[in-house]
Each structure stands twice: as structure tokens, then as C-alpha cells.
Amino acid sequence: MKTKVAKWGNSLAVRLPKPLVDDLGLRPGREVELRQDGTRLTLEMISARKIPRYRLEDLLAQIKPGQKPPPFEDWSAVEPPWPDDDWSDIAPSDEEWAAMKRKAGAKGAKPKRRT
């Protein structure tokens, strides 16, 4: 494909024909790599995605029948919100808790009317 070099401010520019742009999937703002080899100039697309894209179907296809899943690993950088502390020294026992509930219920209960 032939095209002309044009002036663009203090630089020169080459306009890419629409069929070529559509075929390569180029968009404004996309970065490309320019290389010079003697009188040859090559333009190479730079991969826009640095993070690989996975499809669920492809991942599931890698699992063989009867294969066990890998062990769970917690990669959390944050500690769990509830520590595994022992509160038994300050927490009421089941009997104390039941007594507190009865006492609270007795204070809030309405007195019975005698007729």
C-alpha cells in the first residue's frame, strides 16, 4: 500500500489507510513501536494487555476428571477482622447469660392485675 508523508506541526506524519487500520484493530491513542533498519521503517503493534485474560471455559477444560482442586491459600494482605482471642475470662457463662436475660425480662414486664 502506498501513502504520502505529510507535515504535522514540526513533525512529519504518515496517514494509515482505513482498511489497514481496521485489519490491525488500531484506535486513536494506541501505542506502536517504530524501528528503523537502514532505509526500512517498520511499525509494530505493542500489546495493549499486560494482564492475561482468562475465560472460564478454558480454565474448566484444563481440569481432568477426578482431579482434586489445589489447596486453598489465603493471599489476603489484611488480617481477618475477628481475632482468635480467648474472651472466656470476661464473657458471661451460659448460666450467667440466662440469669441476666431473666432479670431484664422481669424489670420490663408489666404487673399483673388482680380482679
Buried (B, 14 or more C-beta within 10 A) or exposed (E): EEEEEEEEEEEEEEEBEEEEBEEEEBEEEEEEEEEEEEEEEEEEEEEEEEEEEEEEEEEEEEEEEEEEEEEEEEEEEEEEEEEEEEEEEEEEEEEEEEEEEEEEEEEEEEEEEEE
